[in-house]
Amino acid sequence: MEGSIVLHVLCSRKAGYLTRQVSPQKSMKAKALLDVLKAQLPFQDTSNLEFYLKNGQSPKEEVQPDVTLGEQAEQGASLIVKQKGEKEQGDVLRIINERGILTPFLASMTGKDLVEKLRKAHDTNRESSLHLFFQSPNRDEQLLRGEYSLVSQGVKENSTLIMREQGQNIELTFIYKDGPDGDVTEVQSVKGAMIGSGLKEVMKETFKLSAAAAAVISFKLKDEEDEVLLIDDKMIGEQRVMSGVTLTIRTKLSFMIMSSKRPHDEPKHYEASAGVTGRKFADDLKTSFGFDAKVPVVVQWDSRMRHTKKVMLDPDKVLANQGMQQGMTVLVKDTIEVTAVSLTTGDTETITAAPLSMQGKALKELLKKTFGYPPKAPLTIHFEIPHSKDLKENGKTNFPLKEDVSLAGQGMKENSILTLKHHLDVMVFCSKLSGFGSSHAMPASLTGKQVKGRLRDIYSIPLTSQVLVHFQNAQRNAALCWLEDPPTMEAQGIEDGASLIVKFDDKDVISPENSALRSNIKENTKSSYYYAHANETDMPHEIRYVAGGAPRQIEKEEEVGDDKPTKVISQYSWADEGDIVCLYISVEGDPEAVRAAGSGKNGQIDVSYDIRGVELRVKGEDKDYCLKLPNLANEIVADECKHRVSAGKRLTLKLKKKRKGTWTTLFAPKV
């Protein structure tokens, strides 16, 4: 057995799909060649390599080390090398490469790996555009996609590779649909590796359209039923735009509109400019289909370009930039579909048509009926807006449902998710215990006194100790407030995720015989400063306590001012703003006080400032609202303090600092 044999060495993914051609002697035993390859191939671990031979169309077979190469390999055979346990790499494909040579490649190699291999072979600049196409026997030319293997894309034995770099041209047919004299057709030769936005500019220049004109470009592939949109920031080759493709450019779009006002009517034909904004488009639809101009509408359509089921209209983008296509069916409605989940029972219900004009209170009552809650059951409801920037606002991931605001007014959108809880999850921090707080679930209907009773049980606080509790809601700059005994947690504005700070005196109540006075007398006897009290006797009951019924009024004082009740403003926030400290009372925190303030121009607001205090009084029709802060952390300049009313939104007090410096707390410490 004389002469040499040509073998194509194909390495698996572990060696970067390295290929090499070797020409050993036919009489060489396979083991000798394998030892040489182990020393040369870039596998990290060569102790567990496996070697297979593939002769022509025959199945691959494991190499026999003690048999000569001439006895088990044919000329041009493929020698496949992989690590033991590595996922099976599949078969070998012989493809006509870019130079017209039949070359073996692993069928599992991805398009991206093949592109990189050809870059190295041709010394192509990595920054240049390089796209591969393949043409299988009896099939049209197709783009080779980077993320998929050759075999999964339909590359077959004897397929032909076609490589295109920047500068090579393809011939395309352009059609302009909105010309004054009807359709206009042009055939153009363009660079095959340009991006979609570049091709759009070429088409605009071809039909003498303004560079700023909004336009939609679509084309149809042979294996697709519907037209697809040209994507601006993607190479046209990756979008399968190749020679012979026809592209259509439109500056106007026609739709079939369905309306929730007339759900049983046939869709209505409607035409709009591709350059109109989503907001203007929605307003025009409201007028055309009889919707209330003051109520927002939802505009959505089935997506052809994305995996999402529905696409929502973006009010700030023009139609051309929202993936809208000619002839699609668009739904306009003044209701939204939301999903509600009860965290108490685990049940889920879908509200298919919640009016955007519905108040939060009405939605809460509807959900109570839907889930079978008692009418008076206190519910905590939050909602999440999927795929919305609003989720990042102030670091919040959900929003509380506001009873006196419409769904549209509080930003609820299609496919929002509502969570219902018959309890509040709160974090409890105890001043006497170190470490992190603990989470507890408490019914929102508990009064402050009942909450303190539960905390007494949780922390084993003796009955002789006084329990003091503050609460602070989770949102940024939320005020720290006292937990009052009579009102419920819901009535006091405690929200889900709030923190409770518990303080208590763990010393027993001191009885009279163990008081400091008696202890001093026992210790010092006659030398005690309090010795004169040593022989005190208890006063008789009838002398110590005075009885005689209810107090009797002696004389009536003249009434000053009106007798309207006053409600304390407890929900506020503050922030250090450099030279001033701002206090904020928002409509979310105290809607009654903000509404009573109106515009603040008719005497509803009365603010007095002191060197270390401020008092705000809002004069309402039925009651007044008061915020009194008498013990500020630092001094202020009363004459330079101001207030501002943002009607229906918030009240702002601007306290001018007397001295520069950052306020880390609003109140001075108690002495």
C-alpha positions in Angstrom: 0.0 0.0 0.0 1.9 3.0 -1.3 1.3 6.7 -1.7 -0.5 9.3 0.4 -4.2 9.9 1.2 -5.9 13.3 1.5 -8.2 13.7 4.6 -10.3 16.7 5.7 -10.1 17.1 9.5 -13.3 18.6 11.0 -13.2 19.7 14.6 -16.3 20.1 16.8 -17.5 23.3 18.5 -15.0 22.7 21.4 -12.2 23.6 19.0 -14.1 26.4 17.2 -15.0 24.2 14.2 -11.4 24.2 13.1 -10.8 22.6 9.6 -7.6 21.2 8.3 -6.4 19.2 5.4 -3.7 16.5 6.0 -1.9 14.1 3.6 -0.5 11.1 5.6 0.9 7.9 4.1 -1.7 5.2 3.4 0.5 2.7 5.2 0.5 4.8 8.4 -1.5 3.3 11.3 -4.3 5.5 12.4 -3.0 5.7 16.0 0.2 7.6 14.8 -1.9 10.2 13.0 -4.3 10.6 16.0 -1.4 11.2 18.3 -0.1 14.0 16.0 -3.6 15.6 15.9 -3.9 15.5 19.7 -0.8 17.5 20.0 -1.8 20.1 17.4 -5.5 20.6 17.7 -6.7 23.4 20.0 -8.8 21.2 22.4 -8.3 22.1 26.1 -8.5 18.4 27.1 -7.1 15.9 24.5 -7.3 12.9 26.8 -10.9 12.1 25.9 -11.1 12.8 22.2 -13.1 10.7 19.8 -12.3 10.2 16.1 -14.7 9.2 13.3 -14.2 8.7 9.6 -16.8 9.5 6.9 -16.3 8.1 3.4 -18.5 9.8 0.8 -22.2 9.2 1.4 -21.6 6.3 3.9 -22.4 6.7 7.6 -19.5 7.8 9.8 -17.6 5.1 11.6 -15.2 5.2 14.6 -11.5 5.2 13.6 -9.7 1.9 14.3 -6.3 3.0 15.8 -4.4 -0.3 14.9 -5.5 -0.3 11.3 -3.7 1.5 8.5 -5.4 4.6 7.1 -5.4 3.2 3.6 -7.5 0.2 4.8 -10.3 2.3 6.4 -10.3 5.7 4.6 -10.9 6.8 1.0 -9.4 9.8 -0.8 -11.0 13.0 0.4 -12.7 11.3 3.4 -13.6 13.4 6.4 -12.0 12.8 9.8 -14.3 14.2 12.5 -12.8 15.0 16.0 -14.9 15.7 19.1 -14.6 15.3 22.8 -16.2 12.4 24.6 -19.6 13.3 26.0 -19.9 16.3 23.7 -23.4 16.6 22.1 -23.6 14.7 18.9 -22.5 17.0 16.1 -24.6 15.5 13.3 -23.5 14.6 9.8 -21.1 16.2 7.4 -22.3 18.3 4.5 -20.3 18.7 1.3 -21.0 22.2 0.1 -19.8 24.1 -2.9 -17.9 26.9 -1.2 -17.5 30.5 -2.4 -14.6 29.5 -4.6 -16.6 26.7 -6.3 -14.8 23.9 -4.5 -16.8 21.0 -2.9 -15.9 21.3 0.8 -17.0 19.3 3.8 -18.6 21.2 6.8 -20.2 19.9 10.0 -24.0 20.1 9.6 -24.3 21.5 13.2 -22.1 24.5 12.4 -24.0 27.7 12.8 -24.2 30.4 10.1 -22.3 32.8 12.4 -19.4 30.3 12.8 -19.2 29.8 9.1 -19.1 33.6 8.5 -16.2 33.9 11.0 -14.3 31.1 9.3 -14.7 32.7 5.9 -13.6 36.1 7.3 -10.3 34.5 8.5 -9.9 32.6 5.2 -10.3 35.8 3.1 -8.7 38.1 5.7 -11.9 40.2 5.6 -12.2 43.3 7.9 -14.4 42.4 10.9 -16.1 45.8 10.6 -17.1 45.3 7.0 -20.5 43.7 6.1 -20.3 40.1 5.1 -23.5 38.1 4.4 -23.8 34.5 3.3 -26.6 33.1 1.1 -27.0 29.5 0.1 -28.8 27.9 -2.8 -29.9 24.3 -2.5 -30.6 22.2 -5.6 -34.0 23.1 -7.1 -34.5 26.0 -4.5 -34.2 29.8 -4.6 -31.3 31.7 -3.0 -31.8 32.1 0.8 -30.0 34.1 3.5 -27.9 32.0 5.9 -29.0 33.0 9.4 -26.3 33.3 12.0 -28.0 31.7 15.1 -29.1 28.5 13.4 -27.2 25.4 12.3 -26.7 24.7 8.6 -28.9 21.6 8.6 -31.8 23.3 10.4 -31.8 26.0 7.7 -32.3 23.5 4.9 -28.7 23.5 3.7 -28.3 20.2 1.8 -25.6 18.2 0.2 -24.1 20.0 -2.8 -25.7 23.4 -1.8 -23.9 26.4 -3.1 -22.6 29.2 -0.8 -22.8 32.8 -2.0 -20.8 35.4 -0.2 -21.6 39.2 -0.5 -19.5 42.0 0.9 -20.2 45.7 1.1 -20.3 47.2 -2.4 -21.8 44.3 -4.3 -25.1 45.3 -5.8 -28.5 43.6 -6.1 -31.3 44.6 -8.5 -34.7 45.5 -6.8 -38.1 46.7 -8.1 -39.6 49.8 -6.3 -43.3 50.7 -6.4 -44.7 54.0 -5.1 -48.4 53.6 -4.3 -49.4 57.1 -3.5 -48.3 59.0 -6.7 -50.6 61.6 -8.2 -51.0 59.6 -11.4 -51.3 56.1 -9.7 -48.7 53.5 -9.1 -45.1 54.3 -10.2 -42.6 51.5 -10.7 -38.8 51.8 -10.9 -36.0 49.2 -11.1 -32.9 50.1 -9.2 -29.5 48.5 -8.4 -28.5 49.0 -4.8 -25.8 47.8 -2.4 -26.7 44.4 -1.1 -25.3 45.0 2.4 -27.0 48.3 3.3 -29.4 48.7 6.3 -33.1 49.2 6.0 -33.0 53.0 6.7 -30.5 53.4 3.9 -32.7 51.6 1.4 -35.7 53.8 2.5 -33.6 56.9 1.7 -32.8 55.5 -1.7 -36.5 54.8 -2.4 -37.5 58.4 -1.3 -34.9 59.9 -3.6 -36.1 57.6 -6.5 -39.7 59.0 -6.2 -38.6 62.5 -5.2 -40.1 62.4 -1.7 -39.0 64.6 1.1 -36.3 63.1 3.3 -38.4 63.9 6.4 -41.5 62.3 4.9 -42.9 59.4 7.0 -43.2 56.3 4.9 -43.9 52.6 5.3 -42.0 50.1 3.1 -43.1 46.5 2.7 -42.2 43.5 0.6 -43.5 40.0 0.0 -41.4 36.9 0.2 -42.1 33.8 -1.9 -42.7 31.6 1.2 -44.8 34.2 3.1 -48.5 34.9 2.6 -48.4 38.5 4.0 -46.2 41.4 3.3 -43.5 42.1 5.8 -42.2 45.5 6.9 -38.7 46.7 6.1 -36.8 47.2 9.4 -34.7 50.4 9.5 -31.8 49.2 11.7 -31.3 45.8 10.2 -29.2 44.8 7.2 -31.5 44.2 4.2 -29.7 40.9 3.5 -30.7 39.6 7.0 -34.3 40.6 6.1 -34.0 38.4 3.0 -34.1 41.3 0.6 -32.2 40.0 -2.5 -32.2 40.4 -6.2 -35.6 40.2 -7.8 -37.6 41.3 -4.7 -40.3 44.0 -5.1 -40.6 46.7 -2.4 -43.6 49.0 -2.0 -43.4 52.4 -0.4 -46.5 54.2 1.0 -47.1 57.6 2.6 -50.8 56.8 3.3 -52.2 53.7 5.0 -55.7 52.2 4.7 -57.2 50.3 7.7 -60.3 48.4 8.5 -61.6 49.8 11.8 -63.7 47.9 14.4 -65.4 49.9 17.2 -66.5 48.7 20.6 -69.4 51.2 20.2 -70.8 49.1 17.4 -69.3 45.6 17.9 -71.6 43.9 15.5 -71.1 46.2 12.6 -68.9 45.4 9.7 -65.3 46.9 9.9 -65.2 50.4 8.4 -62.6 51.5 5.8 -60.4 54.3 7.1 -57.3 56.1 5.6 -54.7 58.0 7.5 -51.3 59.6 6.8 -48.3 57.5 7.8 -46.9 60.7 9.4 -49.7 61.3 11.8 -49.0 60.7 15.5 -50.7 58.0 17.5 -52.5 60.7 19.6 -53.9 62.5 16.6 -55.0 59.2 15.0 -56.8 58.2 18.2 -58.5 61.6 18.5 -59.7 61.3 14.9 -61.1 57.8 15.5 -62.9 59.1 18.6 -64.6 61.8 16.5 -65.4 59.4 13.6 -66.9 56.7 15.8 -68.8 58.7 18.3 -66.6 58.3 21.5 -66.6 60.8 24.3 -63.9 63.3 23.5 -62.9 63.5 27.2 -62.4 59.7 27.7 -59.3 58.1 26.3 -59.6 55.2 23.9 -57.5 52.0 23.4 -56.3 51.4 19.9 -54.8 48.0 19.2 -54.2 45.5 16.4 -52.9 42.0 15.8 -49.1 42.0 15.3 -47.6 40.5 12.1 -44.0 41.4 13.1 -43.7 40.4 16.7 -44.4 37.5 19.0 -46.8 39.6 21.1 -50.5 38.9 20.5 -51.7 42.5 20.5 -49.9 45.8 19.8 -51.0 49.0 21.5 -50.9 52.4 19.8 -48.1 54.6 21.1 -49.5 58.2 21.3 -46.1 59.9 20.7 -44.9 58.0 17.6 -46.1 58.4 14.0 -47.9 55.5 12.5 -45.0 54.7 10.2 -42.8 53.9 13.2 -45.3 51.6 15.0 -45.3 48.6 12.7 -48.7 49.4 11.2 -49.3 48.0 7.8 -51.6 48.5 4.8 -55.0 46.8 5.2 -54.7 45.6 8.8 -57.7 45.5 11.1 -57.6 48.0 14.0 -59.8 47.9 17.1 -60.7 51.1 18.9 -62.5 50.9 22.3 -63.1 52.9 25.5 -62.7 49.8 27.7 -59.7 47.7 28.8 -59.2 44.1 29.6 -57.7 43.5 33.0 -56.9 40.4 35.0 -57.6 40.2 38.7 -56.0 37.8 41.1 -57.2 37.2 44.7 -54.2 36.6 46.9 -56.5 35.4 49.6 -58.2 32.6 47.6 -55.8 32.2 44.7 -58.6 32.6 42.2 -58.1 34.5 38.9 -60.8 36.4 36.9 -60.7 38.4 33.7 -62.7 41.6 33.4 -63.0 41.9 29.6 -64.6 45.3 29.3 -63.8 47.7 32.2 -64.7 51.3 31.1 -61.7 53.7 31.3 -64.1 56.2 32.7 -65.0 53.9 35.6 -64.0 55.2 39.1 -61.7 53.1 41.2 -64.5 52.7 43.8 -66.9 51.2 41.2 -64.2 48.7 40.1 -63.6 47.7 43.7 -67.3 46.9 44.1 -67.3 45.0 40.9 -64.4 42.9 42.0 -66.0 42.2 45.4 -69.1 40.7 43.6 -66.9 38.8 41.1 -64.9 37.1 43.9 -67.7 36.8 46.4 -66.4 39.2 49.0 -68.9 40.7 51.5 -70.0 44.2 50.4 -68.3 45.8 53.5 -65.1 43.8 53.4 -62.0 46.0 53.3 -60.0 45.2 50.2 -56.5 46.3 49.3 -56.1 46.5 45.5 -52.9 47.2 43.5 -52.3 47.1 39.8 -49.3 46.5 37.6 -48.9 47.9 34.0 -47.1 45.3 31.9 -44.2 46.5 29.6 -44.6 50.1 30.9 -42.1 52.8 31.8 -44.5 53.7 34.6 -43.2 50.7 36.5 -39.9 52.4 37.1 -41.4 55.6 38.5 -40.0 56.2 42.0 -38.8 52.6 42.0 -42.3 51.2 42.3 -43.5 48.1 40.7 -47.2 48.5 41.3 -49.7 51.2 42.1 -52.6 51.4 44.6 -56.1 51.6 43.2 -57.5 55.0 44.0 -61.2 55.0 44.7 -62.0 58.6 43.6 -60.0 58.6 40.3 -61.0 57.0 37.0 -59.1 54.1 35.6 -57.7 56.3 32.8 -56.8 59.0 35.4 -54.6 56.7 37.4 -52.8 55.2 34.3 -54.4 51.8 34.1 -53.9 50.2 30.7 -54.9 47.2 28.7 -53.7 43.9 30.2 -53.1 45.4 33.6 -52.9 42.9 36.4 -54.8 43.7 39.7 -54.0 42.0 43.0 -56.7 41.8 45.7 -55.9 41.3 49.3 -58.1 41.0 52.3 -55.0 41.8 54.4 -52.0 44.0 54.4 -48.4 42.7 54.3 -46.4 44.9 56.7 -42.8 44.9 57.9 -42.6 45.2 61.7 -39.5 46.7 63.3 -39.1 46.5 67.1 -36.9 49.0 68.9 -35.9 46.4 71.6 -34.8 43.8 69.1 -31.8 43.9 66.8 -31.7 42.6 63.3 -34.0 42.9 60.3 -37.8 43.5 60.4 -40.2 40.6 60.1 -43.1 40.4 57.7 -46.7 40.0 59.0 -50.1 39.8 57.3 -52.8 41.8 59.0 -56.4 42.4 58.0 -57.0 46.0 56.8 -60.1 46.1 59.0 -58.1 45.9 62.3 -58.2 49.0 64.4 -55.0 50.6 65.7 -55.7 49.2 69.2 -56.2 45.6 67.8 -52.9 46.0 65.9 -51.1 46.9 69.1 -52.7 43.9 70.8 -51.3 41.6 68.0 -47.8 43.2 68.3 -48.0 42.7 72.1 -48.5 38.9 71.4 -45.9 38.7 68.7 -43.1 40.3 70.9 -44.4 39.1 74.2 -44.7 42.6 75.5 -46.0 42.6 79.1 -49.4 44.3 79.8 -47.7 46.7 82.2 -45.7 48.2 79.3 -47.0 51.0 77.1 -46.8 50.2 73.3 -46.2 53.1 70.8 -46.4 52.4 67.1 -45.5 54.5 64.1 -46.2 53.6 60.5 -44.6 54.7 57.2 -45.9 53.7 53.7 -43.4 52.3 51.2 -43.4 55.1 48.6 -40.6 57.6 48.5 -40.7 60.4 51.1 -43.7 59.0 52.8 -44.4 60.6 56.2 -43.9 58.8 59.5 -47.2 58.9 61.4 -48.6 57.7 64.7 -50.8 54.6 64.7 -54.1 55.8 66.3 -56.2 53.5 68.4 -59.8 53.9 67.1 -59.5 54.0 63.3 -58.9 50.9 61.1 -55.6 50.5 59.3 -57.4 51.2 56.0 -58.9 54.4 57.4 -55.5 55.6 58.6 -54.1 55.2 55.0 -51.8 52.3 55.8 -50.9 50.7 52.5 -49.6 47.3 51.5 -45.8 47.0 52.2 -45.8 49.7 54.9 -43.4 49.6 57.9 -44.6 49.5 61.5 -42.0 50.7 64.1 -42.8 49.4 67.6 -41.5 51.0 70.7 -42.3 49.9 74.3 -41.1 50.3 77.9 -40.1 46.9 79.1 -40.0 47.8 82.7 -42.9 46.9 85.0 -45.1 49.7 86.3 -43.7 50.7 89.6 -46.0 50.3 92.6 -46.2 53.1 95.3 -44.3 51.0 97.9 -41.4 50.5 95.5 -41.2 54.1 94.3 -38.0 56.1 94.4 -39.3 58.1 97.4 -40.0 55.0 99.5 -36.7 53.3 98.4 -34.7 56.3 99.5 -36.5 56.4 102.9 -35.8 52.6 103.5 -32.1 53.0 102.6 -31.3 56.2 104.5 -33.9 56.1 107.3 -33.8 59.3 109.3 -31.0 60.8 107.1 -33.3 60.6 104.1 -34.2 63.9 102.4 -37.8 62.5 102.3 -38.0 61.3 105.9 -40.9 63.7 106.6 -43.0 61.5 104.4 -42.1 58.3 106.3 -45.2 58.2 108.5 -47.8 59.4 106.0 -51.1 57.8 106.2 -53.6 57.3 103.4 -56.2 60.0 103.2 -59.8 58.8 103.6 -61.6 58.0 100.4 -64.2 60.7 100.8 -61.6 63.4 101.2 -59.1 62.1 98.5 -61.8 61.8 95.8 -64.5 64.5 95.1 -67.9 63.3 93.8 -71.0 65.2 92.8 -72.1 64.4 89.3 -71.1 65.9 86.0 -69.3 69.3 85.9 -71.7 72.3 85.9 -71.1 75.3 83.6 -70.8 78.5 85.6 -70.9 81.0 82.8 -70.9 80.8 78.9 -68.0 82.3 77.0 -68.6 84.2 73.9 -68.0 82.0 70.8 -65.2 83.1 68.6 -65.2 82.1 64.8 -67.2 79.2 63.4 -67.7 75.8 64.9 -66.5 73.7 61.9 -64.5 70.6 62.8 -60.8 70.4 62.0 -59.1 67.4 60.5 -55.3 67.0 61.0 -53.3 66.6 57.8 -51.1 63.6 58.5 -50.1 62.5 55.0 -47.3 64.7 53.7 -43.7 64.4 52.5 -40.7 66.7 52.6 -37.4 67.2 50.8 -34.2 69.2 51.2 -33.9 71.4 48.1 -30.7 73.3 48.8 -31.6 76.8 50.3 -35.1 75.7 51.1 -37.0 72.8 52.5 -40.2 71.8 50.7 -43.3 70.2 52.3 -45.7 68.5 49.9 -49.3 67.6 50.5 -50.4 65.6 47.4 -53.8 64.6 46.2 -52.7 61.0 46.7 -51.9 61.6 50.3 -54.9 63.9 51.4 -57.3 64.3 48.5 -59.9 66.1 50.7 -57.5 68.9 51.8 -56.2 69.4 48.2 -59.7 69.7 46.8 -60.7 72.1 49.6 -57.8 74.3 48.8 -59.1 74.8 45.2 -56.9 77.3 43.4 -55.9 79.0 46.7 -56.9 82.4 45.4 -60.2 82.8 47.3 -58.9 82.8 50.9 -58.9 79.1 51.4 -55.3 79.0 52.5 -53.9 80.5 55.7 -50.2 79.8 56.5 -48.2 81.2 59.5 -44.5 80.8 59.9 -42.4 81.0 63.1 -38.6 80.9 63.6 -38.9 77.1 64.1 -42.4 76.2 63.1 -45.1 76.4 60.5 -48.9 76.1 60.6 -51.1 75.5 57.5 -54.9 75.8 57.6 -57.1 74.9 54.6 -60.6 76.3 55.0 -63.2 73.9 53.5 -67.0 74.2 53.3 -67.8 71.6 55.9 -64.5 71.3 57.8 -61.0 72.8 58.0 -57.7 70.9 57.5 -54.7 71.7 59.6 -51.0 70.8 59.4 -49.0 72.1 62.4 -45.3 71.5 62.7 -44.1 73.4 65.9 -40.6 71.9 66.4 -38.6 72.0 63.2 -35.1 70.6 63.2 -33.5 74.0 62.3 -34.4 77.7 62.2 -36.2 79.2 59.2 -36.6 82.8 57.9 -40.3 83.4 58.3 -40.6 86.4 56.1 -39.0 84.6 53.1 -41.1 81.4 53.3 -43.7 80.9 50.6 -46.5 78.5 49.7 -47.9 77.4 46.4 -51.2 75.7 45.3 -51.3 73.4 42.2 -55.0 73.1 41.8 -56.2 69.5 42.1 -52.6 68.2 42.5 -50.7 69.4 45.6 -50.0 72.0 48.2 -46.3 73.1 48.6 -44.7 74.9 51.5 -41.3 76.4 50.8 -39.3 77.0 54.1 -36.3 79.3 53.7 -33.3 78.0 55.7 -31.7 80.5 58.1 -28.4 78.8 57.9 -26.9 76.7 55.1 -26.7 73.0 55.5 -28.5 69.8 54.7 -31.5 68.8 56.8 -31.4 65.1 57.6 -34.5 65.2 59.7 -37.6 67.4 59.8 -38.0 67.7 63.5 -35.7 68.6 66.4 -35.0 65.6 68.8 -37.1 65.6 72.0 -35.2 66.4 75.1 
